[in-house]
């Protein structure tokens, strides 16, 4: 397999032999953006009247003039009214811009999660919802997966829906996908179950779900995400038992990131949101494309760049850009494989990609 290289180089340092103290000084010259004005999203009246709660995760760019641009929905509880309210609010935010060596620059690795929670909303679940969850779990135990799927569709159409119900719905959905041997969909459901406010679920339940999510992130080669989940697990795991259990696996993750093996994962464009991935390595490529892919949006801490997608092109992101997320846009149903590449590209391009 032959690849064309597309290297995103920044100008080299003027001093070829910079001393450690010089590097430290350069790092201190990068100052992150600071919020000056944040507008809270307005609760859509129709959603408030129906008792509909939810959450929205967003990525956005802070421009050199301090304004916000290119806000996108990364994930949400699925309520379009809440999504529109979140976008409208964030577009009004104002920052003191990030600076690099004293000059204003874009800050592109910015994200936020809005939780829409009613002040007088129900703390628990309705009797109908509790009954549905119990019935769904019983059907899972009996192996009646078709009936569980129908129940999940019916539950999602309910008008009243608070954050706790959203979490339990996604836990049931994760269990269903586990029984269907669909690890990616199971992972997505677990992520959504953990996306409410910090007090939506008891800490012990959060810890259990987080361990399952972390296991799937390692299985699916989502190594940068697994590192974030492990940090969160350490915060929740006061006794340290779960942390000790996963520590050897995280050591292997670090070894694989630093190793010479190509890391692959499958991608699929779904619904109206871009496919996204947090990079563990600076070099990557997109290959095995089936369907129409339109645009690649690379958002790093201090830079953002977009491309039209050319399969089998290698992109090398400079380390100076910081942590990066990749967003892939295309027609619904398009599939592809993203490869995270080692520092030295091997001649053998055999790829290991987990099943979707």
GUBADREN-679379 format. One record per residue (C-alpha): chain; residue number from 0; residue in three letters; x, y, z. Coordinates in nm, 4 decimals. Each point is the difference from the previous one (the first is absolute). Layout:
+--------+-----+--------+----------+----------+----------+
| chaine | num | residu |        X |        Y |        Z |
+--------+-----+--------+----------+----------+----------+
|      A | NUM |    ALA |        X |        Y |        Z |
...
+--------+-----+--------+----------+----------+----------+
! end
This chain:
+--------+-----+--------+----------+----------+----------+
| chaine | num | residu |        X |        Y |        Z |
+--------+-----+--------+----------+----------+----------+
|      A |   0 |    UNK |   0.0000 |   0.0000 |   0.0000 |
|      A |   1 |    UNK |   0.1537 |   0.3330 |  -0.1056 |
|      A |   2 |    UNK |  -0.0756 |   0.3261 |   0.1735 |
|      A |   3 |    UNK |   0.0623 |   0.3635 |  -0.0950 |
|      A |   4 |    UNK |   0.1293 |   0.2082 |   0.2894 |
|      A |   5 |    UNK |  -0.1679 |   0.3299 |   0.0908 |
|      A |   6 |    UNK |   0.2067 |   0.1552 |   0.2816 |
|      A |   7 |    UNK |  -0.1404 |   0.2950 |   0.1937 |
|      A |   8 |    UNK |   0.3281 |   0.1648 |   0.1008 |
|      A |   9 |    UNK |   0.0346 |   0.3207 |   0.2010 |
|      A |  10 |    UNK |   0.3093 |   0.2212 |  -0.0321 |
|      A |  11 |    UNK |   0.3020 |  -0.1461 |   0.1796 |
|      A |  12 |    UNK |   0.1458 |   0.1664 |   0.3082 |
|      A |  13 |    UNK |   0.2573 |   0.2652 |  -0.0875 |
|      A |  14 |    UNK |   0.2473 |  -0.1444 |   0.2532 |
|      A |  15 |    UNK |   0.1227 |  -0.3373 |  -0.1189 |
|      A |  16 |    UNK |   0.1446 |  -0.0882 |   0.3405 |
|      A |  17 |    UNK |  -0.2648 |   0.1213 |   0.2420 |
|      A |  18 |    UNK |   0.0792 |  -0.0689 |   0.3639 |
|      A |  19 |    UNK |  -0.2583 |  -0.1541 |   0.2395 |
|      A |  20 |    UNK |  -0.0640 |   0.3390 |   0.1587 |
|      A |  21 |    UNK |  -0.0705 |   0.1451 |  -0.3471 |
|      A |  22 |    UNK |  -0.2614 |  -0.2678 |  -0.0655 |
|      A |  23 |    UNK |  -0.1611 |   0.0673 |   0.3378 |
|      A |  24 |    UNK |  -0.0159 |   0.3704 |  -0.0843 |
|      A |  25 |    UNK |  -0.1673 |  -0.0758 |  -0.3325 |
|      A |  26 |    UNK |  -0.2603 |  -0.2145 |   0.1731 |
|      A |  27 |    UNK |  -0.0767 |   0.2778 |   0.2475 |
|      A |  28 |    UNK |  -0.0711 |   0.2346 |  -0.2897 |
|      A |  29 |    UNK |  -0.3138 |  -0.1944 |  -0.0947 |
|      A |  30 |    UNK |  -0.2968 |   0.1373 |   0.1967 |
|      A |  31 |    UNK |  -0.3427 |  -0.1638 |  -0.0248 |
|      A |  32 |    UNK |  -0.3167 |   0.1957 |  -0.0711 |
|      A |  33 |    UNK |  -0.1933 |   0.1333 |   0.2977 |
|      A |  34 |    UNK |  -0.3803 |   0.0438 |   0.0057 |
|      A |  35 |    UNK |  -0.1294 |   0.3571 |   0.0210 |
|      A |  36 |    UNK |  -0.3689 |  -0.0587 |  -0.0680 |
|      A |  37 |    UNK |  -0.1967 |  -0.3229 |  -0.0026 |
|      A |  38 |    UNK |  -0.3677 |  -0.0090 |  -0.0877 |
|      A |  39 |    UNK |  -0.1979 |  -0.2874 |   0.1485 |
|      A |  40 |    UNK |  -0.2195 |  -0.1948 |  -0.2410 |
|      A |  41 |    UNK |  -0.3701 |   0.0776 |   0.0238 |
|      A |  42 |    UNK |  -0.2220 |  -0.2916 |   0.0891 |
|      A |  43 |    UNK |  -0.2391 |  -0.0482 |  -0.2955 |
|      A |  44 |    UNK |  -0.3507 |   0.0649 |   0.1426 |
|      A |  45 |    UNK |  -0.1560 |  -0.3028 |  -0.1683 |
|      A |  46 |    UNK |   0.2683 |  -0.2297 |   0.1435 |
|      A |  47 |    UNK |  -0.0410 |   0.1507 |   0.3473 |
|      A |  48 |    UNK |  -0.3783 |  -0.0451 |  -0.0088 |
|      A |  49 |    UNK |   0.0370 |  -0.3666 |  -0.0934 |
|      A |  50 |    UNK |   0.2620 |  -0.0586 |   0.2696 |
|      A |  51 |    UNK |   0.2649 |  -0.0913 |  -0.2559 |
|      A |  52 |    UNK |   0.3573 |   0.0184 |   0.1331 |
|      A |  53 |    UNK |   0.3200 |  -0.0794 |  -0.1869 |
|      A |  54 |    UNK |   0.3593 |   0.0854 |  -0.0766 |
|      A |  55 |    UNK |   0.2085 |   0.1257 |  -0.2933 |
|      A |  56 |    UNK |   0.3756 |  -0.0435 |  -0.0607 |
|      A |  57 |    UNK |   0.1622 |   0.2578 |  -0.2283 |
|      A |  58 |    UNK |   0.3312 |   0.0893 |  -0.1596 |
|      A |  59 |    UNK |   0.0780 |   0.3575 |  -0.1021 |
|      A |  60 |    UNK |   0.2798 |   0.2298 |  -0.1126 |
|      A |  61 |    UNK |   0.1062 |   0.3174 |   0.1814 |
|      A |  62 |    UNK |   0.1183 |   0.2505 |  -0.2604 |
|      A |  63 |    UNK |   0.2895 |   0.2480 |   0.0442 |
|      A |  64 |    UNK |  -0.2556 |   0.2777 |   0.0604 |
|      A |  65 |    UNK |  -0.1571 |  -0.1982 |   0.2876 |
|      A |  66 |    UNK |  -0.3205 |  -0.0994 |  -0.1784 |
|      A |  67 |    UNK |  -0.1232 |  -0.3581 |  -0.0392 |
|      A |  68 |    UNK |  -0.0348 |  -0.1690 |  -0.3388 |
|      A |  69 |    UNK |  -0.0495 |  -0.3431 |  -0.1573 |
|      A |  70 |    UNK |  -0.2078 |  -0.1405 |   0.2855 |
|      A |  71 |    UNK |  -0.1032 |  -0.3601 |  -0.0646 |
|      A |  72 |    UNK |  -0.2044 |  -0.2561 |   0.1922 |
|      A |  73 |    UNK |   0.2220 |  -0.2952 |   0.0919 |
|      A |  74 |    UNK |  -0.2684 |  -0.1967 |   0.1802 |
|      A |  75 |    UNK |  -0.3243 |   0.0583 |   0.1872 |
|      A |  76 |    UNK |  -0.2965 |  -0.1658 |   0.1654 |
|      A |  77 |    UNK |  -0.1707 |   0.0357 |  -0.3387 |
|      A |  78 |    UNK |  -0.2240 |   0.3017 |   0.0619 |
|      A |  79 |    UNK |   0.0262 |   0.2361 |  -0.2998 |
|      A |  80 |    UNK |  -0.1573 |   0.2900 |   0.1886 |
|      A |  81 |    UNK |   0.2688 |  -0.0176 |   0.2684 |
|      A |  82 |    UNK |   0.2692 |  -0.0259 |  -0.2671 |
|      A |  83 |    UNK |  -0.1215 |   0.3173 |  -0.1722 |
|      A |  84 |    UNK |  -0.0120 |   0.1857 |   0.3312 |
|      A |  85 |    UNK |   0.3562 |  -0.1075 |   0.0838 |
|      A |  86 |    UNK |   0.1375 |   0.1173 |  -0.3351 |
|      A |  87 |    UNK |  -0.1808 |   0.3352 |   0.0262 |
|      A |  88 |    UNK |   0.1471 |   0.0583 |   0.3467 |
|      A |  89 |    UNK |   0.3580 |  -0.0967 |  -0.0740 |
|      A |  90 |    UNK |   0.0160 |   0.2204 |  -0.3083 |
|      A |  91 |    UNK |  -0.0450 |   0.2992 |   0.2360 |
|      A |  92 |    UNK |   0.2948 |  -0.0899 |   0.2239 |
|      A |  93 |    UNK |   0.2945 |   0.2410 |   0.0153 |
|      A |  94 |    UNK |   0.3561 |  -0.0803 |   0.1095 |
|      A |  95 |    UNK |   0.3278 |   0.1708 |   0.0583 |
|      A |  96 |    UNK |   0.1752 |  -0.1839 |  -0.2827 |
|      A |  97 |    UNK |   0.2803 |  -0.2500 |   0.0351 |
|      A |  98 |    UNK |   0.3458 |   0.1368 |  -0.0771 |
|      A |  99 |    UNK |   0.3182 |  -0.1536 |  -0.1303 |
|      A | 100 |    UNK |   0.3131 |   0.2068 |   0.0553 |
|      A | 101 |    UNK |  -0.2280 |   0.2925 |   0.0809 |
|      A | 102 |    UNK |  -0.2022 |  -0.0229 |  -0.3211 |
|      A | 103 |    UNK |  -0.3707 |  -0.0971 |  -0.0029 |
|      A | 104 |    UNK |  -0.0600 |  -0.3426 |  -0.1543 |
|      A | 105 |    UNK |  -0.2880 |  -0.2419 |  -0.0500 |
|      A | 106 |    UNK |  -0.0755 |  -0.2451 |   0.2814 |
|      A | 107 |    UNK |  -0.1624 |  -0.2933 |  -0.1721 |
|      A | 108 |    UNK |  -0.0085 |  -0.2808 |   0.2575 |
|      A | 109 |    UNK |  -0.2908 |   0.1508 |   0.1953 |
|      A | 110 |    UNK |  -0.3012 |  -0.1974 |   0.1116 |
|      A | 111 |    UNK |  -0.2867 |   0.0275 |   0.2436 |
|      A | 112 |    UNK |  -0.2897 |  -0.2108 |   0.1238 |
|      A | 113 |    UNK |  -0.3310 |   0.1691 |   0.0774 |
|      A | 114 |    UNK |  -0.2426 |  -0.1761 |   0.2329 |
|      A | 115 |    UNK |  -0.3638 |   0.1078 |  -0.0289 |
|      A | 116 |    UNK |  -0.1571 |  -0.0730 |   0.3371 |
|      A | 117 |    UNK |  -0.3307 |   0.1344 |   0.1295 |
|      A | 118 |    UNK |   0.0087 |   0.1645 |   0.3422 |
|      A | 119 |    UNK |  -0.3336 |  -0.1591 |   0.0906 |
|      A | 120 |    UNK |   0.0542 |  -0.3164 |  -0.2003 |
|      A | 121 |    UNK |  -0.0505 |  -0.3501 |   0.1340 |
|      A | 122 |    UNK |   0.3031 |  -0.1464 |   0.1786 |
|      A | 123 |    UNK |  -0.0986 |  -0.3584 |  -0.0716 |
|      A | 124 |    UNK |  -0.1530 |  -0.1945 |  -0.2852 |
|      A | 125 |    UNK |  -0.3689 |  -0.0434 |  -0.0720 |
|      A | 126 |    UNK |  -0.1793 |  -0.3228 |   0.0894 |
|      A | 127 |    UNK |  -0.0498 |  -0.0723 |  -0.3696 |
|      A | 128 |    UNK |   0.3700 |   0.0449 |  -0.0697 |
|      A | 129 |    UNK |   0.1029 |  -0.2168 |   0.2964 |
|      A | 130 |    UNK |  -0.2326 |  -0.2723 |  -0.1241 |
|      A | 131 |    UNK |   0.1469 |   0.0210 |  -0.3497 |
|      A | 132 |    UNK |   0.3570 |  -0.0295 |   0.1286 |
|      A | 133 |    UNK |  -0.0859 |  -0.3051 |   0.2093 |
|      A | 134 |    UNK |  -0.1811 |  -0.1585 |  -0.2925 |
|      A | 135 |    UNK |   0.2910 |   0.0769 |  -0.2334 |
|      A | 136 |    UNK |   0.2509 |  -0.1614 |   0.2346 |
|      A | 137 |    UNK |  -0.2223 |  -0.3068 |   0.0315 |
|      A | 138 |    UNK |  -0.0260 |  -0.0270 |  -0.3789 |
|      A | 139 |    UNK |   0.3779 |   0.0243 |  -0.0264 |
|      A | 140 |    UNK |   0.0408 |  -0.2853 |   0.2466 |
|      A | 141 |    UNK |  -0.2466 |  -0.2044 |  -0.2049 |
|      A | 142 |    UNK |   0.1914 |   0.0767 |  -0.3206 |
|      A | 143 |    UNK |  -0.2972 |   0.1736 |  -0.1659 |
|      A | 144 |    UNK |   0.2123 |   0.2628 |  -0.1702 |
|      A | 145 |    UNK |  -0.2543 |   0.0976 |  -0.2670 |
|      A | 146 |    UNK |  -0.2471 |   0.0950 |   0.2715 |
|      A | 147 |    UNK |   0.2670 |   0.2007 |   0.1813 |
|      A | 148 |    UNK |   0.0773 |   0.1913 |  -0.3180 |
|      A | 149 |    UNK |  -0.3673 |   0.0862 |  -0.0497 |
|      A | 150 |    UNK |  -0.0249 |   0.1128 |   0.3602 |
|      A | 151 |    UNK |   0.3041 |   0.2284 |  -0.0371 |
|      A | 152 |    UNK |  -0.1595 |   0.1670 |  -0.3024 |
|      A | 153 |    UNK |  -0.3265 |   0.0531 |   0.1897 |
|      A | 154 |    UNK |   0.1762 |   0.1394 |   0.3078 |
|      A | 155 |    UNK |   0.1896 |   0.2589 |  -0.2009 |
|      A | 156 |    UNK |  -0.3280 |   0.1482 |  -0.1258 |
|      A | 157 |    UNK |  -0.1277 |   0.0839 |   0.3482 |
|      A | 158 |    UNK |  -0.0657 |   0.3694 |   0.0598 |
|      A | 159 |    UNK |   0.1170 |   0.0165 |   0.3602 |
|      A | 160 |    UNK |   0.3656 |  -0.0844 |   0.0305 |
|      A | 161 |    UNK |   0.2335 |   0.1119 |   0.2775 |
|      A | 162 |    UNK |   0.3756 |  -0.0471 |   0.0348 |
|      A | 163 |    UNK |  -0.0328 |  -0.3042 |   0.2238 |
|      A | 164 |    UNK |  -0.2339 |  -0.1682 |  -0.2480 |
|      A | 165 |    UNK |   0.2402 |   0.0836 |  -0.2810 |
|      A | 166 |    UNK |   0.2827 |  -0.1688 |   0.1914 |
|      A | 167 |    UNK |  -0.2044 |  -0.3144 |   0.0750 |
|      A | 168 |    UNK |  -0.1250 |  -0.0161 |  -0.3579 |
|      A | 169 |    UNK |   0.3584 |   0.0031 |  -0.1275 |
|      A | 170 |    UNK |   0.1063 |  -0.2615 |   0.2542 |
|      A | 171 |    UNK |  -0.2736 |  -0.2300 |  -0.1315 |
|      A | 172 |    UNK |   0.1069 |   0.0836 |  -0.3548 |
|      A | 173 |    UNK |   0.3632 |  -0.0831 |   0.0827 |
|      A | 174 |    UNK |  -0.1044 |  -0.3371 |   0.1421 |
|      A | 175 |    UNK |  -0.2026 |  -0.0696 |  -0.3150 |
|      A | 176 |    UNK |   0.2958 |   0.0800 |  -0.2280 |
|      A | 177 |    UNK |   0.2251 |  -0.2154 |   0.2178 |
|      A | 178 |    UNK |  -0.2334 |  -0.2961 |  -0.0537 |
|      A | 179 |    UNK |  -0.0025 |   0.0812 |  -0.3741 |
|      A | 180 |    UNK |   0.3851 |  -0.0013 |  -0.0029 |
|      A | 181 |    UNK |   0.0156 |   0.3622 |  -0.1184 |
|      A | 182 |    UNK |   0.2877 |   0.1489 |   0.2046 |
|      A | 183 |    UNK |   0.0034 |   0.3397 |  -0.1737 |
|      A | 184 |    UNK |  -0.3708 |   0.0623 |   0.0609 |
|      A | 185 |    UNK |   0.0386 |  -0.1319 |   0.3552 |
|      A | 186 |    UNK |   0.2821 |   0.2489 |   0.0553 |
|      A | 187 |    UNK |  -0.2075 |   0.2887 |  -0.1388 |
|      A | 188 |    UNK |  -0.2921 |  -0.0869 |   0.2281 |
|      A | 189 |    UNK |   0.2282 |  -0.0176 |   0.3049 |
|      A | 190 |    UNK |   0.1458 |   0.3394 |  -0.0887 |
|      A | 191 |    UNK |  -0.3498 |   0.1460 |  -0.0124 |
|      A | 192 |    UNK |  -0.0996 |  -0.1665 |   0.3271 |
|      A | 193 |    UNK |   0.2898 |   0.1847 |   0.1644 |
|      A | 194 |    UNK |  -0.0702 |   0.3359 |  -0.1667 |
|      A | 195 |    UNK |  -0.2520 |   0.1476 |   0.2442 |
|      A | 196 |    UNK |   0.0921 |   0.2140 |   0.2990 |
|      A | 197 |    UNK |   0.2480 |  -0.1374 |   0.2541 |
|      A | 198 |    UNK |  -0.2779 |  -0.0865 |   0.2429 |
|      A | 199 |    UNK |  -0.2337 |  -0.1664 |  -0.2512 |
|      A | 200 |    UNK |   0.1242 |  -0.3474 |   0.0954 |
|      A | 201 |    UNK |   0.1528 |  -0.1251 |   0.3273 |
|      A | 202 |    UNK |   0.3806 |   0.0049 |   0.0035 |
|      A | 203 |    UNK |   0.0287 |  -0.3787 |   0.0255 |
|      A | 204 |    UNK |  -0.2246 |  -0.0440 |  -0.3032 |
|      A | 205 |    UNK |   0.2041 |   0.2560 |  -0.1925 |
|      A | 206 |    UNK |   0.3157 |  -0.1898 |   0.0912 |
|      A | 207 |    UNK |  -0.1436 |  -0.3291 |  -0.1270 |
|      A | 208 |    UNK |  -0.1141 |   0.1519 |  -0.3287 |
|      A | 209 |    UNK |   0.3304 |   0.1782 |  -0.0420 |
|      A | 210 |    UNK |   0.1900 |  -0.3281 |   0.0349 |
|      A | 211 |    UNK |  -0.2096 |  -0.1541 |  -0.2783 |
|      A | 212 |    UNK |   0.0507 |   0.3102 |  -0.2160 |
|      A | 213 |    UNK |   0.3760 |  -0.0061 |   0.0601 |
|      A | 214 |    UNK |   0.0197 |  -0.3686 |  -0.0921 |
|      A | 215 |    UNK |  -0.1818 |   0.0701 |  -0.3279 |
|      A | 216 |    UNK |   0.2191 |   0.3014 |  -0.0812 |
|      A | 217 |    UNK |   0.3073 |  -0.2226 |   0.0275 |
|      A | 218 |    UNK |  -0.1693 |  -0.2711 |  -0.2072 |
|      A | 219 |    UNK |  -0.1024 |   0.2513 |  -0.2701 |
|      A | 220 |    UNK |   0.3454 |   0.1659 |  -0.0157 |
|      A | 221 |    UNK |  -0.1334 |   0.3306 |   0.1354 |
|      A | 222 |    UNK |   0.3146 |   0.0457 |   0.2036 |
|      A | 223 |    UNK |  -0.0101 |   0.3765 |   0.0577 |
|      A | 224 |    UNK |  -0.3569 |  -0.0327 |   0.1287 |
|      A | 225 |    UNK |   0.1037 |  -0.2912 |   0.2223 |
|      A | 226 |    UNK |   0.2611 |   0.2196 |   0.1679 |
|      A | 227 |    UNK |  -0.2685 |   0.2568 |   0.0844 |
|      A | 228 |    UNK |  -0.2303 |  -0.2713 |   0.1349 |
|      A | 229 |    UNK |   0.2804 |  -0.1420 |   0.2136 |
|      A | 230 |    UNK |   0.0629 |   0.3420 |   0.1536 |
|      A | 231 |    UNK |  -0.3703 |   0.0327 |   0.0819 |
|      A | 232 |    UNK |   0.0005 |  -0.3514 |   0.1461 |
|      A | 233 |    UNK |   0.2884 |   0.0963 |   0.2271 |
|      A | 234 |    UNK |  -0.2071 |   0.2912 |   0.1320 |
|      A | 235 |    UNK |  -0.2989 |  -0.2249 |   0.0775 |
|      A | 236 |    UNK |   0.1950 |  -0.3000 |   0.1287 |
|      A | 237 |    UNK |   0.0729 |   0.1060 |   0.3577 |
|      A | 238 |    UNK |   0.1126 |  -0.3490 |   0.1035 |
|      A | 239 |    UNK |   0.2253 |  -0.0392 |  -0.3013 |
|      A | 240 |    UNK |  -0.1058 |  -0.3565 |  -0.0861 |
|      A | 241 |    UNK |  -0.1378 |   0.0750 |  -0.3468 |
|      A | 242 |    UNK |   0.2949 |   0.2269 |  -0.0771 |
|      A | 243 |    UNK |   0.2435 |  -0.2766 |   0.0922 |
|      A | 244 |    UNK |  -0.1925 |  -0.2443 |  -0.2200 |
|      A | 245 |    UNK |   0.0258 |   0.2227 |  -0.3086 |
|      A | 246 |    UNK |   0.3515 |   0.1397 |   0.0584 |
|      A | 247 |    UNK |   0.1795 |  -0.2877 |  -0.1831 |
|      A | 248 |    UNK |  -0.2325 |   0.0382 |  -0.2991 |
|      A | 249 |    UNK |   0.0664 |   0.3746 |  -0.0146 |
|      A | 250 |    UNK |   0.3744 |  -0.0707 |   0.0021 |
|      A | 251 |    UNK |  -0.0541 |  -0.2208 |  -0.3049 |
|      A | 252 |    UNK |  -0.2016 |   0.2794 |  -0.1626 |
|      A | 253 |    UNK |   0.2918 |   0.2397 |   0.0456 |
|      A | 254 |    UNK |   0.2405 |  -0.2594 |  -0.1412 |
|      A | 255 |    UNK |  -0.2195 |  -0.0532 |  -0.3054 |
|      A | 256 |    UNK |  -0.0332 |   0.3735 |  -0.0641 |
|      A | 257 |    UNK |   0.3798 |   0.0300 |   0.0092 |
|      A | 258 |    UNK |   0.0526 |  -0.3190 |  -0.2011 |
|      A | 259 |    UNK |   0.0430 |  -0.0709 |  -0.3703 |
|      A | 260 |    UNK |  -0.3358 |  -0.1688 |  -0.0639 |
|      A | 261 |    UNK |  -0.2685 |   0.1769 |  -0.2030 |
|      A | 262 |    UNK |  -0.3116 |   0.0683 |   0.2077 |
|      A | 263 |    UNK |  -0.3255 |  -0.0218 |  -0.1956 |
|      A | 264 |    UNK |  -0.3627 |   0.0623 |   0.0816 |
|      A | 265 |    UNK |  -0.3146 |  -0.0072 |  -0.2088 |
|      A | 266 |    UNK |  -0.2040 |   0.3118 |  -0.0666 |
|      A | 267 |    UNK |  -0.3560 |   0.0461 |  -0.1199 |
|      A | 268 |    UNK |  -0.1913 |   0.3209 |  -0.0750 |
|      A | 269 |    UNK |  -0.3380 |  -0.0070 |   0.1732 |
|      A | 270 |    UNK |  -0.2919 |   0.2390 |   0.0342 |
|      A | 271 |    UNK |   0.0814 |   0.3711 |  -0.0261 |
|      A | 272 |    UNK |   0.3219 |   0.0148 |   0.2030 |
|      A | 273 |    UNK |   0.3614 |  -0.0466 |  -0.1097 |
|      A | 274 |    UNK |   0.1936 |  -0.3080 |   0.1055 |
|      A | 275 |    UNK |   0.2655 |   0.0989 |   0.2510 |
|      A | 276 |    UNK |   0.3126 |  -0.1473 |   0.1533 |
|      A | 277 |    UNK |   0.2549 |   0.1258 |   0.2510 |
|      A | 278 |    UNK |   0.3484 |  -0.0682 |  -0.1342 |
|      A | 279 |    UNK |   0.2579 |  -0.1857 |   0.2082 |
|      A | 280 |    UNK |   0.2678 |   0.0547 |  -0.2669 |
|      A | 281 |    UNK |   0.0799 |   0.2996 |  -0.2223 |
|      A | 282 |    UNK |   0.0094 |  -0.1953 |  -0.3280 |
|      A | 283 |    UNK |  -0.3134 |  -0.1507 |  -0.1503 |
|      A | 284 |    UNK |  -0.1645 |  -0.1049 |  -0.3233 |
|      A | 285 |    UNK |  -0.3451 |  -0.0928 |  -0.1297 |
|      A | 286 |    UNK |  -0.0349 |  -0.3055 |  -0.2210 |
|      A | 287 |    UNK |  -0.2456 |  -0.2709 |  -0.1103 |
|      A | 288 |    UNK |  -0.2667 |   0.2614 |  -0.0756 |
|      A | 289 |    UNK |  -0.3402 |  -0.1257 |  -0.1095 |
|      A | 290 |    UNK |  -0.2390 |   0.2888 |  -0.0630 |
|      A | 291 |    UNK |   0.0324 |   0.3760 |  -0.0313 |
|      A | 292 |    UNK |   0.2316 |   0.1846 |   0.2421 |
|      A | 293 |    UNK |  -0.0055 |   0.3777 |  -0.0363 |
|      A | 294 |    UNK |   0.2283 |   0.1694 |   0.2494 |
|      A | 295 |    UNK |   0.2615 |  -0.0617 |   0.2680 |
|      A | 296 |    UNK |   0.0075 |   0.2497 |   0.2879 |
|      A | 297 |    UNK |   0.3077 |  -0.0239 |   0.2274 |
|      A | 298 |    UNK |  -0.0430 |   0.2000 |   0.3213 |
|      A | 299 |    UNK |   0.3039 |   0.0274 |   0.2212 |
|      A | 300 |    UNK |   0.0607 |   0.2096 |   0.3064 |
|      A | 301 |    UNK |   0.1712 |   0.2829 |  -0.1883 |
|      A | 302 |    UNK |  -0.0853 |  -0.0621 |  -0.3646 |
|      A | 303 |    UNK |  -0.2836 |  -0.1142 |  -0.2242 |
|      A | 304 |    UNK |   0.0167 |  -0.1092 |  -0.3604 |
|      A | 305 |    UNK |  -0.2472 |  -0.1569 |  -0.2412 |
|      A | 306 |    UNK |   0.0578 |  -0.2155 |  -0.3076 |
|      A | 307 |    UNK |  -0.1907 |  -0.1666 |  -0.2742 |
|      A | 308 |    UNK |   0.0517 |  -0.3694 |   0.0641 |
|      A | 309 |    UNK |   0.2395 |  -0.1891 |  -0.2222 |
|      A | 310 |    UNK |   0.0168 |  -0.3662 |   0.1062 |
|      A | 311 |    UNK |   0.3447 |  -0.1417 |   0.0810 |
|      A | 312 |    UNK |   0.1513 |   0.3431 |   0.0675 |
|      A | 313 |    UNK |   0.2113 |   0.0242 |   0.3168 |
|      A | 314 |    UNK |  -0.0520 |   0.3081 |   0.2169 |
|      A | 315 |    UNK |   0.2723 |   0.0896 |   0.2527 |
|      A | 316 |    UNK |  -0.1111 |   0.2487 |   0.2657 |
|      A | 317 |    UNK |   0.2839 |   0.1927 |   0.1685 |
|      A | 318 |    UNK |   0.0333 |  -0.0767 |   0.3708 |
|      A | 319 |    UNK |  -0.0064 |   0.3737 |   0.0661 |
|      A | 320 |    UNK |  -0.3680 |   0.0084 |  -0.0932 |
|      A | 321 |    UNK |  -0.0900 |  -0.1967 |   0.3134 |
|      A | 322 |    UNK |  -0.2776 |  -0.2568 |   0.0463 |
|      A | 323 |    UNK |  -0.2130 |  -0.0506 |  -0.3112 |
|      A | 324 |    UNK |  -0.3448 |  -0.1285 |  -0.0910 |
|      A | 325 |    UNK |  -0.0862 |  -0.1121 |  -0.3523 |
|      A | 326 |    UNK |  -0.3503 |   0.0572 |  -0.1395 |
|      A | 327 |    UNK |  -0.1035 |  -0.1773 |  -0.3202 |
|      A | 328 |    UNK |  -0.2990 |   0.1236 |  -0.2014 |
|      A | 329 |    UNK |  -0.1781 |  -0.1938 |  -0.2711 |
|      A | 330 |    UNK |  -0.3210 |  -0.1637 |  -0.1120 |
|      A | 331 |    UNK |  -0.1903 |  -0.2099 |   0.2514 |
|      A | 332 |    UNK |   0.1106 |  -0.3615 |  -0.0103 |
|      A | 333 |    UNK |   0.3488 |   0.0662 |  -0.1437 |
|      A | 334 |    UNK |   0.2616 |  -0.2259 |   0.1637 |
|      A | 335 |    UNK |   0.3783 |   0.0224 |   0.0194 |
|      A | 336 |    UNK |   0.3018 |  -0.0935 |   0.2112 |
|      A | 337 |    UNK |   0.2110 |   0.2566 |   0.1833 |
|      A | 338 |    UNK |   0.3621 |  -0.1016 |   0.0566 |
|      A | 339 |    UNK |   0.2147 |   0.1510 |   0.2726 |
|      A | 340 |    UNK |   0.3563 |  -0.0379 |  -0.1254 |
|      A | 341 |    UNK |   0.3317 |  -0.0478 |   0.1820 |
|      A | 342 |    UNK |   0.2867 |   0.2467 |  -0.0185 |
|      A | 343 |    UNK |   0.1740 |  -0.2130 |  -0.2623 |
|      A | 344 |    UNK |  -0.2336 |  -0.1332 |  -0.2669 |
|      A | 345 |    UNK |   0.0584 |  -0.3728 |  -0.0545 |
|      A | 346 |    UNK |   0.0134 |  -0.1591 |  -0.3417 |
|      A | 347 |    UNK |  -0.2576 |  -0.2586 |   0.1034 |
|      A | 348 |    UNK |  -0.3428 |   0.1687 |   0.0081 |
|      A | 349 |    UNK |  -0.1955 |  -0.2820 |   0.1620 |
|      A | 350 |    UNK |  -0.2772 |   0.1638 |   0.2023 |
|      A | 351 |    UNK |  -0.1797 |  -0.1278 |   0.3071 |
|      A | 352 |    UNK |  -0.3459 |   0.1591 |   0.0198 |
|      A | 353 |    UNK |  -0.2533 |  -0.1166 |   0.2640 |
|      A | 354 |    UNK |  -0.3491 |  -0.0969 |  -0.1040 |
|      A | 355 |    UNK |  -0.2550 |   0.2797 |   0.0170 |
+--------+-----+--------+----------+----------+----------+
! end
